[in-house]
Amino acid sequence: MKYLRNLSAKLNLPFGDVKRVNVYGLLGYSSWKWTAYLGNLTAHDTDNGVSYGMGADLFSDRVNGVNIEVVRYLDSSIGGESYTLDTASTGYIQRF
């Protein structure tokens, strides 16, 4: 992949008085370019479109938590073959 660019808006839905669980949705726009080489053959594609995803922030206390997120950045086709780029990630969060 040469590049993947994304700009997204995030809609949060916190739960509870202490806000230990935060569920959110993502909606955005992505553009990408990839190139593949096999010997003397080269294939490439550049495209753009809507990206979307969802995630959750889970806090064990008021400061420390983990983040879980899934995003579909692209859903396209080239030469009659479809492909997608999905990600799943986890992370550590510390409020201060």
C-alpha positions as CSV (number, residue, x, y, z in Angstrom):
1,M,0.0,0.0,0.0
2,K,1.4,3.3,-1.0
3,Y,-0.9,5.3,1.2
4,L,-4.2,5.3,3.1
5,R,-5.7,8.6,4.2
6,N,-8.7,8.9,6.4
7,L,-10.8,11.7,8.0
8,S,-13.6,10.5,10.3
9,A,-16.2,11.9,12.7
10,K,-16.7,10.0,16.0
11,L,-20.1,9.9,17.8
12,N,-19.7,8.9,21.5
13,L,-22.3,7.3,23.7
14,P,-21.0,7.1,27.3
15,F,-22.8,4.8,29.8
16,G,-23.2,5.3,33.5
17,D,-22.4,8.1,35.9
18,V,-18.7,7.4,36.1
19,K,-18.4,6.9,32.3
20,R,-16.5,3.6,32.5
21,V,-18.0,2.4,29.2
22,N,-18.0,4.5,26.1
23,V,-19.3,3.1,22.8
24,Y,-18.8,5.0,19.6
25,G,-19.4,4.9,15.9
26,L,-17.1,6.2,13.2
27,L,-18.0,7.6,9.8
28,G,-15.6,9.2,7.4
29,Y,-13.9,9.4,4.0
30,S,-10.8,7.5,2.9
31,S,-8.5,7.6,-0.1
32,W,-5.9,5.0,-0.9
33,K,-3.3,3.9,-3.5
34,W,-1.6,0.5,-3.7
35,T,0.9,-1.0,-6.1
36,A,1.9,-4.6,-6.5
37,Y,4.9,-5.9,-8.4
38,L,5.5,-9.5,-9.7
39,G,8.5,-9.7,-12.0
40,N,7.9,-7.3,-14.9
41,L,4.2,-7.0,-14.1
42,T,2.8,-4.1,-12.2
43,A,-0.8,-3.7,-10.9
44,H,-2.1,-0.6,-9.1
45,D,-5.3,1.1,-8.0
46,T,-6.2,4.5,-6.6
47,D,-9.7,5.0,-5.1
48,N,-11.7,6.7,-2.4
49,G,-14.9,6.3,-0.6
50,V,-16.8,6.1,2.7
51,S,-15.2,4.4,5.7
52,Y,-17.0,3.3,8.8
53,G,-16.4,1.5,12.1
54,M,-17.2,1.2,15.7
55,G,-15.4,0.8,19.0
56,A,-15.6,0.9,22.8
57,D,-13.5,2.4,25.6
58,L,-13.7,0.3,28.8
59,F,-12.3,1.8,32.0
60,S,-11.3,-0.2,35.1
61,D,-11.3,3.0,37.1
62,R,-11.6,6.7,36.4
63,V,-8.1,6.9,34.8
64,N,-7.1,3.6,33.1
65,G,-8.8,1.7,30.3
66,V,-8.6,-0.2,27.1
67,N,-9.9,0.6,23.7
68,I,-11.3,-1.9,21.1
69,E,-12.0,-0.7,17.6
70,V,-12.9,-2.1,14.1
71,V,-12.9,0.0,11.0
72,R,-13.6,-0.8,7.3
73,Y,-11.4,1.7,5.3
74,L,-12.2,0.5,1.8
75,D,-14.6,-1.7,-0.1
76,S,-13.8,-1.7,-3.8
77,S,-13.1,-3.8,-6.9
78,I,-10.6,-4.0,-9.7
79,G,-10.8,-6.2,-12.8
80,G,-14.0,-7.8,-11.5
81,E,-12.4,-8.8,-8.2
82,S,-13.6,-7.2,-5.0
83,Y,-11.4,-6.4,-2.0
84,T,-11.7,-4.7,1.4
85,L,-9.4,-3.3,4.0
86,D,-10.6,-3.9,7.5
87,T,-8.7,-3.2,10.7
88,A,-9.2,-4.4,14.3
89,S,-7.2,-2.8,17.1
90,T,-6.8,-2.6,20.8
91,G,-5.1,0.1,22.9
92,Y,-4.4,1.4,26.4
93,I,-6.1,4.7,27.5
94,Q,-5.0,6.9,30.4
95,R,-7.1,9.9,31.3
96,F,-5.3,12.9,32.9
